[in-house]
Amino acid sequence: MRIAEICSRDVACIEADASVRAAALEMRRRHVGCLVVVDRRDPVPVPRGIVTDRDLVVEVLAVDADAGTMTVADVMTRQPITCSEQDTLYETIDLMRVRCVRRLPVVDARGQLTGLVSVNDLNGAIGMCLRDLAQVAPRGTAREAERLT
């Protein structure tokens, strides 16, 4: 299974010069835990960073910083780890495990942002695979019974 088959295509994005308050409001409005940072002046969207709800808590709220004056650039992870649309489920799981991340921007061969994949997306895909695998034995037994009658 390729990541292109399971990633979310509606990616919530923000620019680096936006305030962290604007980022928090956008996360709330979109019901998401992260925003991919892009430069809207780029002819194609390329991930320049990523900011998560955890970044806002640890870098802003926990230190009582002024969310109105800090920008996304102040708290974002620069040069985010990405995966390719062509990566497999298992390659992506391994990348997330090794790099200790829960979300990855998905890019095409040109490096253009095409989606976002999260641990929840992977869990859902694995669940579907396990459901399909669980049906193998009962179907095999039914086929065998049909052949014997």
Backbone as ProteinMPNN parsed JSONL, in Angstrom:
{"seq_chain_A": "MRIAEICSRDVACIEADASVRAAALEMRRRHVGCLVVVDRRDPVPVPRGIVTDRDLVVEVLAVDADAGTMTVADVMTRQPITCSEQDTLYETIDLMRVRCVRRLPVVDARGQLTGLVSVNDLNGAIGMCLRDLAQVAPRGTAREAERLT", "coords_chain_A": {"N_chain_A": [[0.852, -1.175, 0.0], [0.636, 2.145, -0.898], [1.576, 5.408, 0.291], [0.248, 7.481, -0.957], [-2.285, 6.48, -1.241], [-3.468, 6.62, 1.238], [-3.036, 9.024, 2.557], [-4.039, 12.273, 3.818], [-5.454, 14.676, 1.734], [-6.269, 17.25, 1.96], [-4.576, 19.608, 3.136], [-3.756, 21.543, 5.902], [-2.368, 24.673, 5.866], [0.089, 27.271, 6.54], [1.779, 30.442, 6.627], [5.194, 31.314, 7.364], [5.53, 33.822, 8.517], [3.223, 34.372, 9.866], [1.38, 35.009, 12.894], [1.774, 33.192, 15.998], [-0.576, 33.033, 17.343], [-2.427, 33.255, 15.253], [-1.842, 30.837, 14.043], [-2.696, 29.019, 16.018], [-5.419, 29.617, 16.051], [-6.1, 28.847, 13.448], [-5.565, 26.103, 13.561], [-7.533, 25.39, 15.381], [-9.844, 26.149, 13.985], [-9.715, 24.43, 11.789], [-9.661, 21.997, 13.016], [-7.284, 20.484, 13.499], [-4.02, 19.135, 14.322], [-1.651, 20.102, 13.436], [0.121, 22.367, 11.26], [1.283, 22.787, 7.995], [4.043, 24.582, 6.994], [4.297, 26.885, 4.467], [5.511, 28.826, 1.689], [3.688, 31.139, 0.231], [4.382, 32.525, -1.998], [5.847, 30.857, -3.532], [5.802, 29.095, -6.64], [4.767, 26.538, -6.589], [3.408, 24.685, -3.857], [5.699, 23.995, -1.356], [6.87, 22.166, 1.37], [8.128, 24.069, 3.944], [8.386, 24.072, 6.588], [7.023, 22.847, 9.707], [4.465, 23.171, 12.082], [3.263, 22.303, 15.217], [0.552, 21.526, 17.504], [1.706, 20.859, 19.885], [4.163, 22.226, 19.706], [3.234, 24.822, 20.074], [2.292, 24.706, 22.688], [4.623, 23.997, 24.199], [6.595, 25.894, 23.413], [5.35, 28.369, 23.585], [2.971, 28.698, 25.336], [3.864, 27.375, 27.723], [6.027, 28.896, 28.514], [4.944, 31.289, 28.876], [4.894, 33.149, 26.76], [4.322, 35.899, 24.462], [1.791, 35.36, 22.435], [0.779, 36.907, 20.443], [2.835, 38.373, 19.359], [4.858, 36.643, 18.659], [6.039, 34.685, 15.907], [5.137, 32.097, 13.554], [7.501, 31.174, 12.458], [9.213, 31.385, 14.614], [8.723, 29.155, 16.185], [8.405, 26.878, 14.645], [9.317, 23.696, 13.175], [11.983, 23.556, 11.124], [12.776, 22.687, 7.718], [11.198, 20.203, 7.389], [10.814, 16.698, 7.999], [9.882, 14.627, 5.39], [7.737, 12.449, 3.485], [7.412, 10.396, 0.583], [4.873, 10.215, -1.939], [5.01, 7.75, -3.09], [6.129, 6.093, -1.22], [5.97, 3.185, 0.853], [3.566, 1.849, 3.181], [4.946, 0.556, 5.262], [7.555, 1.584, 5.023], [7.065, 4.217, 5.695], [6.087, 4.018, 8.3], [8.428, 3.098, 9.525], [10.108, 5.318, 9.106], [8.773, 7.281, 10.635], [9.024, 6.107, 13.142], [11.832, 5.981, 13.556], [12.526, 8.709, 13.373], [10.927, 9.817, 15.287], [8.378, 11.138, 14.931], [4.961, 12.171, 14.493], [3.488, 13.005, 12.4], [3.697, 13.512, 8.883], [4.511, 15.58, 6.166], [3.511, 14.931, 2.843], [5.069, 14.482, -0.224], [5.43, 14.957, -3.806], [7.316, 13.709, -6.646], [8.63, 16.014, -7.407], [8.967, 17.38, -5.087], [6.814, 18.803, -4.272], [4.17, 19.704, -2.133], [1.689, 17.396, -1.431], [0.052, 16.126, 0.338], [-0.722, 14.954, 3.692], [0.324, 12.731, 6.155], [-0.586, 10.897, 8.99], [-0.036, 9.317, 12.21], [-2.502, 8.306, 12.964], [-3.727, 7.934, 10.451], [-2.122, 5.868, 9.47], [-2.624, 3.877, 11.382], [-5.322, 3.381, 10.821], [-5.124, 2.329, 8.209], [-3.584, 0.041, 8.691], [-5.381, -1.304, 10.311], [-7.429, -1.869, 8.46], [-6.035, -3.636, 6.795], [-5.56, -5.746, 8.582], [-8.195, -6.492, 9.128], [-8.953, -7.451, 6.593], [-7.15, -9.576, 6.386], [-8.045, -11.195, 8.458], [-10.277, -12.31, 7.355], [-9.45, -14.263, 5.652], [-9.11, -17.025, 6.497], [-11.836, -17.926, 7.189], [-13.065, -17.637, 4.654], [-11.513, -19.339, 3.106], [-12.117, -21.788, 4.303], [-14.842, -21.953, 3.701], [-14.761, -22.129, 0.902], [-13.405, -24.53, 0.606], [-15.282, -26.259, 1.749], [-17.357, -26.021, -0.125], [-16.185, -27.231, -2.371], [-15.997, -29.829, -1.516], [-18.55, -30.742, -1.424]], "CA_chain_A": [[0.0, 0.0, 0.0], [1.395, 3.387, -1.024], [1.1, 6.52, 1.115], [-0.697, 8.245, -1.774], [-3.614, 5.894, -1.083], [-4.043, 6.802, 2.577], [-2.776, 10.341, 3.152], [-5.052, 13.325, 3.694], [-5.07, 15.602, 0.663], [-6.648, 18.602, 2.376], [-3.547, 19.945, 4.108], [-3.843, 22.871, 6.506], [-1.071, 25.344, 5.69], [0.246, 28.625, 7.058], [3.07, 31.033, 6.269], [6.119, 31.452, 8.49], [5.433, 35.133, 9.154], [1.958, 34.485, 10.597], [1.567, 34.946, 14.35], [1.416, 31.896, 16.57], [-2.006, 33.112, 17.654], [-3.117, 32.916, 14.006], [-1.662, 29.397, 13.856], [-3.589, 28.333, 16.96], [-6.79, 29.808, 15.574], [-6.274, 28.023, 12.241], [-5.668, 24.71, 14.019], [-8.855, 25.238, 15.993], [-10.86, 26.249, 12.93], [-9.632, 23.258, 10.91], [-9.671, 20.783, 13.859], [-6.06, 19.748, 13.181], [-2.954, 19.265, 15.3], [-0.448, 20.691, 12.856], [0.028, 23.142, 10.025], [2.492, 22.75, 7.186], [4.458, 25.946, 6.682], [4.632, 27.061, 3.058], [5.675, 30.197, 1.216], [2.648, 31.286, -0.795], [4.98, 33.104, -3.205], [6.383, 29.765, -4.355], [4.848, 28.709, -7.682], [4.125, 25.314, -6.111], [3.612, 24.591, -2.4], [6.774, 23.121, -0.885], [6.941, 22.274, 2.823], [9.292, 24.789, 4.472], [8.404, 23.813, 8.014], [5.793, 22.295, 10.265], [4.214, 23.634, 13.442], [2.269, 21.429, 15.839], [-0.07, 22.022, 18.724], [2.715, 20.682, 20.943], [5.095, 23.348, 19.596], [2.6, 25.999, 20.67], [2.25, 24.521, 24.138], [5.962, 23.977, 24.787], [7.375, 27.086, 23.081], [4.623, 29.62, 23.819], [2.174, 28.674, 26.565], [4.631, 26.946, 28.896], [6.961, 29.947, 28.929], [4.126, 32.5, 28.972], [5.314, 34.082, 25.712], [3.245, 36.678, 23.851], [1.369, 34.685, 21.202], [0.452, 37.904, 19.428], [4.038, 38.938, 18.732], [5.702, 35.563, 18.131], [5.599, 34.179, 14.61], [5.27, 30.664, 13.313], [8.928, 30.923, 12.238], [9.873, 31.29, 15.915], [8.462, 27.883, 16.866], [8.239, 25.761, 13.708], [10.431, 22.833, 12.812], [12.409, 23.894, 9.756], [13.142, 21.547, 6.877], [10.527, 19.048, 7.992], [10.963, 15.365, 7.415], [8.752, 14.344, 4.511], [7.734, 11.154, 2.811], [6.969, 10.459, -0.807], [3.61, 9.543, -2.265], [5.317, 6.379, -3.503], [6.603, 5.299, -0.089], [5.016, 2.185, 1.334], [3.082, 1.951, 4.556], [5.994, 0.108, 6.171], [8.655, 2.553, 4.966], [6.629, 5.414, 6.415], [6.083, 3.664, 9.726], [9.819, 3.054, 9.973], [10.606, 6.694, 9.142], [8.176, 7.933, 11.805], [9.607, 5.487, 14.34], [13.23, 6.39, 13.686], [12.625, 10.157, 13.543], [10.041, 10.177, 16.41], [7.374, 12.11, 14.52], [3.61, 11.62, 14.387], [2.876, 13.496, 11.156], [4.664, 13.792, 7.825], [4.042, 16.094, 4.887], [3.716, 14.018, 1.728], [5.485, 15.239, -1.401], [5.577, 14.212, -5.051], [8.701, 13.579, -7.119], [9.215, 17.354, -7.52], [9.049, 17.987, -3.766], [5.602, 19.593, -4.068], [3.269, 19.203, -1.098], [0.477, 16.777, -1.975], [-0.774, 15.56, 1.389], [-0.192, 14.815, 5.04], [-0.006, 11.427, 6.719], [-0.426, 10.888, 10.448], [-0.08, 8.011, 12.859], [-3.891, 7.841, 12.889], [-3.949, 7.418, 9.096], [-1.442, 4.577, 9.371], [-3.381, 2.928, 12.203], [-6.524, 3.013, 10.073], [-4.729, 1.468, 7.094], [-3.194, -1.25, 9.257], [-6.625, -1.938, 10.751], [-8.1, -2.431, 7.276], [-5.253, -4.803, 6.368], [-5.819, -6.83, 9.535], [-9.573, -6.943, 8.901], [-8.933, -8.269, 5.382], [-6.424, -10.798, 6.696], [-8.885, -12.018, 9.332], [-11.312, -12.96, 6.541], [-8.843, -15.29, 4.799], [-9.4, -18.387, 6.959], [-13.24, -18.308, 6.989], [-13.351, -17.763, 3.218], [-10.864, -20.568, 2.649], [-12.897, -22.907, 4.822], [-16.085, -21.991, 2.94], [-14.42, -22.626, -0.446], [-13.089, -25.952, 0.75], [-16.547, -26.952, 1.987], [-18.082, -26.037, -1.401], [-15.542, -28.192, -3.255], [-16.215, -31.186, -1.019], [-19.968, -31.15, -1.528]], "C_chain_A": [[0.9, 1.241, 0.0], [0.752, 4.491, -0.185], [0.085, 7.376, 0.347], [-2.129, 7.748, -1.593], [-4.265, 6.234, 0.253], [-3.852, 8.193, 3.172], [-3.975, 11.271, 2.972], [-4.572, 14.311, 2.644], [-5.398, 17.055, 1.007], [-5.719, 19.028, 3.509], [-3.737, 21.378, 4.598], [-2.454, 23.504, 6.474], [-1.098, 26.746, 6.29], [1.602, 29.146, 6.6], [3.892, 31.287, 7.526], [5.969, 32.781, 9.214], [4.103, 35.363, 9.87], [2.24, 34.411, 12.097], [1.208, 33.55, 14.858], [-0.042, 31.888, 17.008], [-2.828, 32.74, 16.426], [-3.002, 31.413, 13.737], [-2.603, 28.607, 14.766], [-5.04, 28.442, 16.509], [-7.072, 28.956, 14.335], [-6.377, 26.547, 12.601], [-7.052, 24.452, 14.611], [-9.941, 25.219, 14.924], [-10.893, 24.981, 12.078], [-9.688, 21.936, 11.679], [-8.481, 19.891, 13.521], [-5.009, 20.006, 14.255], [-1.661, 19.817, 14.738], [-0.791, 21.482, 11.601], [1.352, 22.991, 9.297], [2.806, 24.186, 6.786], [4.923, 25.988, 5.225], [4.852, 28.54, 2.785], [4.715, 30.356, 0.048], [3.187, 31.922, -2.077], [5.612, 32.043, -4.093], [5.354, 29.393, -5.414], [4.106, 27.411, -7.347], [4.373, 25.215, -4.612], [4.665, 23.542, -2.046], [6.841, 23.269, 0.628], [8.246, 22.937, 3.262], [9.463, 24.553, 5.961], [7.114, 23.146, 8.427], [5.673, 22.824, 11.685], [3.068, 22.795, 14.001], [1.657, 22.095, 17.063], [0.899, 21.889, 19.898], [3.755, 21.803, 20.913], [4.516, 24.588, 20.278], [2.562, 25.9, 22.189], [3.639, 24.683, 24.749], [6.697, 25.299, 24.592], [6.675, 28.407, 23.396], [3.92, 29.598, 25.176], [3.004, 28.362, 27.808], [5.584, 28.018, 29.403], [6.272, 31.312, 28.994], [4.586, 33.587, 27.982], [4.095, 34.783, 25.119], [2.899, 36.082, 22.491], [1.025, 35.666, 20.091], [1.669, 38.464, 18.717], [4.974, 37.871, 18.177], [5.146, 35.1, 16.79], [5.773, 32.667, 14.541], [6.741, 30.308, 13.122], [9.69, 30.76, 13.548], [9.749, 29.909, 16.552], [8.416, 26.667, 15.938], [9.506, 24.915, 13.609], [10.756, 23.142, 11.355], [12.848, 22.63, 9.022], [12.519, 20.261, 7.415], [10.851, 17.753, 7.254], [9.711, 15.123, 6.583], [8.82, 12.902, 4.05], [7.179, 11.356, 1.414], [5.623, 9.764, -0.96], [3.839, 8.068, -2.581], [5.844, 5.505, -2.375], [5.526, 4.316, 0.336], [4.606, 2.499, 2.768], [4.213, 1.624, 5.528], [7.205, 1.038, 6.168], [8.314, 3.797, 5.79], [6.573, 5.168, 7.918], [7.503, 3.678, 10.26], [10.409, 4.459, 10.075], [10.058, 7.433, 10.364], [8.792, 7.404, 13.093], [11.014, 6.002, 14.583], [13.346, 7.88, 14.008], [11.711, 10.699, 14.652], [9.072, 11.304, 16.038], [6.036, 11.414, 14.328], [2.911, 12.014, 13.091], [3.976, 13.791, 10.153], [3.978, 14.459, 6.642], [4.399, 15.076, 3.792], [4.024, 14.862, 0.492], [5.531, 14.326, -2.622], [7.04, 14.205, -5.467], [9.406, 14.923, -7.249], [9.373, 18.046, -6.175], [7.846, 18.84, -3.429], [4.708, 18.912, -3.034], [1.996, 18.65, -1.739], [-0.439, 16.209, -0.898], [-0.077, 15.577, 2.732], [-0.605, 13.443, 5.538], [0.314, 11.464, 8.208], [-0.422, 9.454, 10.96], [-1.508, 7.457, 12.792], [-4.228, 7.277, 11.51], [-3.341, 6.027, 8.951], [-2.163, 3.511, 10.192], [-4.634, 2.456, 11.479], [-6.208, 2.064, 8.93], [-4.332, 0.078, 7.59], [-4.429, -2.013, 9.714], [-7.38, -2.571, 9.586], [-7.368, -3.678, 6.779], [-5.517, -5.991, 7.288], [-7.234, -7.38, 9.383], [-9.626, -7.862, 7.688], [-8.242, -9.605, 5.639], [-7.264, -11.74, 7.555], [-9.951, -12.774, 8.548], [-10.763, -14.104, 5.683], [-9.267, -16.692, 5.23], [-10.874, -18.754, 6.769], [-13.596, -18.474, 5.503], [-12.73, -19.029, 2.655], [-11.632, -21.8, 3.088], [-14.188, -23.059, 4.029], [-15.828, -22.547, 1.529], [-14.145, -24.131, -0.403], [-14.36, -26.763, 0.935], [-17.36, -27.063, 0.698], [-17.488, -27.099, -2.335], [-15.819, -29.623, -2.818], [-17.657, -31.641, -1.135], [-20.39, -31.328, -2.955]], "O_chain_A": [[1.815, 1.352, 0.815], [-0.462, 4.504, 0.02], [-0.836, 7.932, 0.946], [-3.079, 8.51, -1.773], [-5.486, 6.145, 0.386], [-4.455, 8.506, 4.199], [-4.808, 11.074, 2.088], [-3.416, 14.733, 2.663], [-4.853, 17.978, 0.401], [-6.026, 18.837, 4.685], [-3.862, 22.306, 3.8], [-1.49, 22.939, 6.99], [-2.161, 27.325, 6.515], [2.474, 28.363, 6.226], [3.345, 31.455, 8.616], [6.254, 32.863, 10.409], [3.88, 36.44, 10.423], [3.232, 33.813, 12.515], [0.44, 32.823, 14.228], [-0.672, 30.831, 17.036], [-3.807, 32.001, 16.53], [-3.95, 30.79, 13.26], [-3.231, 27.642, 14.331], [-5.796, 27.473, 16.58], [-8.165, 28.407, 14.194], [-7.181, 25.818, 12.019], [-7.658, 23.41, 14.362], [-10.842, 24.381, 14.954], [-11.965, 24.514, 11.69], [-9.755, 20.869, 11.068], [-8.641, 18.694, 13.284], [-5.1, 20.978, 15.004], [-0.683, 19.984, 15.467], [-1.835, 21.293, 10.978], [2.417, 23.06, 9.911], [1.938, 24.911, 6.3], [5.809, 25.241, 4.81], [4.427, 29.397, 3.559], [4.92, 29.762, -1.01], [2.536, 31.869, -3.121], [5.882, 32.291, -5.268], [4.157, 29.374, -5.128], [2.966, 27.211, -7.766], [5.435, 25.617, -4.137], [4.538, 22.367, -2.39], [6.866, 24.393, 1.129], [9.333, 22.431, 2.985], [10.529, 24.796, 6.528], [6.225, 22.91, 7.608], [6.666, 22.913, 12.406], [2.043, 22.602, 13.348], [2.172, 23.086, 17.582], [0.9, 22.726, 20.801], [4.184, 22.279, 21.964], [5.228, 25.313, 20.973], [2.776, 26.889, 22.89], [3.808, 25.429, 25.714], [7.357, 25.777, 25.515], [7.324, 29.45, 23.467], [4.243, 30.392, 26.06], [2.855, 29.025, 28.834], [5.914, 28.048, 30.589], [6.922, 32.346, 29.145], [4.656, 34.769, 28.319], [2.968, 34.309, 25.262], [3.625, 36.275, 21.516], [0.985, 35.288, 18.92], [1.56, 38.974, 17.602], [5.8, 38.166, 17.313], [3.936, 35.122, 16.566], [6.46, 32.057, 15.359], [7.183, 29.252, 13.575], [10.707, 30.067, 13.588], [10.584, 29.532, 17.374], [8.392, 25.533, 16.417], [10.608, 25.368, 13.92], [9.91, 23.005, 10.472], [13.239, 21.638, 9.638], [13.226, 19.348, 7.841], [11.12, 17.741, 6.053], [8.599, 15.39, 7.039], [9.837, 12.228, 4.209], [6.552, 12.373, 1.118], [5.286, 8.849, -0.209], [2.958, 7.237, -2.363], [5.993, 4.296, -2.552], [4.331, 4.577, 0.197], [5.228, 3.308, 3.455], [4.414, 2.339, 6.509], [7.815, 1.255, 7.215], [9.164, 4.351, 6.486], [6.971, 6.024, 8.708], [7.753, 4.214, 11.34], [11.131, 4.76, 11.025], [10.803, 8.133, 11.05], [9.05, 8.166, 14.024], [11.347, 6.412, 15.695], [14.176, 8.271, 14.828], [11.716, 11.899, 14.928], [8.966, 12.301, 16.753], [5.981, 10.219, 14.038], [1.883, 11.443, 12.725], [5.054, 14.26, 10.518], [2.964, 13.956, 6.159], [5.458, 14.45, 3.829], [3.326, 15.833, 0.201], [5.653, 13.107, -2.506], [7.905, 14.65, -4.712], [10.635, 14.985, -7.209], [9.859, 19.176, -6.114], [7.845, 19.533, -2.412], [4.52, 17.696, -3.064], [1.314, 19.345, -2.491], [-1.581, 15.849, -1.183], [1.008, 16.138, 2.887], [-1.753, 13.035, 5.365], [1.345, 11.991, 8.627], [-0.758, 8.513, 10.241], [-1.694, 6.258, 12.583], [-4.925, 6.268, 11.401], [-3.956, 5.124, 8.385], [-2.298, 2.37, 9.749], [-4.971, 1.273, 11.518], [-6.939, 1.1, 8.702], [-4.696, -0.933, 6.99], [-4.518, -3.227, 9.529], [-7.908, -3.677, 9.708], [-8.001, -4.659, 6.389], [-5.679, -7.117, 6.818], [-7.451, -8.587, 9.493], [-10.256, -8.919, 7.729], [-8.698, -10.645, 5.163], [-7.192, -12.957, 7.388], [-10.474, -13.779, 9.03], [-11.533, -14.832, 5.056], [-9.739, -17.469, 4.401], [-11.149, -19.823, 6.224], [-14.359, -19.374, 5.151], [-13.336, -19.714, 1.83], [-11.779, -22.751, 2.32], [-14.59, -24.18, 3.716], [-16.613, -23.355, 1.032], [-14.594, -24.89, -1.261], [-14.506, -27.835, 0.347], [-17.988, -28.094, 0.455], [-18.235, -27.795, -3.022], [-15.872, -30.529, -3.649], [-17.946, -32.824, -0.957], [-21.543, -31.667, -3.22]]}, "name": "protein", "num_of_chains": 1, "seq": "MRIAEICSRDVACIEADASVRAAALEMRRRHVGCLVVVDRRDPVPVPRGIVTDRDLVVEVLAVDADAGTMTVADVMTRQPITCSEQDTLYETIDLMRVRCVRRLPVVDARGQLTGLVSVNDLNGAIGMCLRDLAQVAPRGTAREAERLT"}
